[in-house]
């Protein structure tokens, strides 16, 4: 299944390594799911199905959270039990993490993190309160549209993890 939204595209193919999931497989999936589910910067508010509500977020801090998630995702990839994979097997959890980082997170961060931080630190009106200050970003609407698309994509990754790895969906009320 290939998801497309805005300038992002993500292949959500994910297979189980064998009929019975090992505890290590599920633990890696749970760690990724936990990181995704607990970072508003990456999935938005649970009450916002369209992922468009940025109320209460300081963008520069949320961008830092996205970057830290990138580091956490790498650590989870390193833990994934690759010893049970054949060389041509491309649809396992480690590969999904890589595709998510490469096809969604990295393009977003490369496009916006430096640009926004430079504006925030050098060109924005520091006399304004943070919430007023950040909406003055010259590319504000495009920035938030890309971020909305990222969040929408990552929510689909969350759902796929719950489905394939039989995780408890903590996002449901």
Beta strands, then each sheet from edge to edge (+ up, - down):
strand 1: 2-5
strand 2: 8-11
sheet 1: 1+ 2-
end
